[in-house]
Amino acid sequence: MRGADTFTESLFTMRHLEDFVPSDHPLRPIRQMVNEALVKMDALFAGMYEADIKGGRPSIAPEKLLRAMLLQVFYSVRSERQLMEQTQYNE
């Protein structure tokens, strides 16, 4: 016999990513510096990623890609695929 397909909200919680990173983690000040640098590069990114007349899918934000690449370097991850596996494993 199959049980009822019910959704139990008490099993799930909504948390911010900030809740998972300790307040004294060394990446916090680095992230702040990176975000400030990326804000200064906003005009450059806007010029590089102008709206395509043909349409199409929007790209992944270059800021997100650069942050991911920095994590890849900081943690000595050899490939983007391994980086994705590590982020899912070390949530």
Number of C-alpha atoms within 10 A of each C-alpha: 3 4 5 6 6 6 8 7 7 6 6 8 7 5 8 8 8 9 8 9 13 10 10 8 9 10 14 14 11 12 13 11 11 16 14 11 12 18 12 11 12 13 11 11 15 10 9 9 13 8 11 9 6 5 7 8 6 9 7 8 10 13 17 11 11 13 14 16 16 15 15 18 12 10 11 10 15 10 12 12 9 12 19 13 11 14 11 9 8 6 8
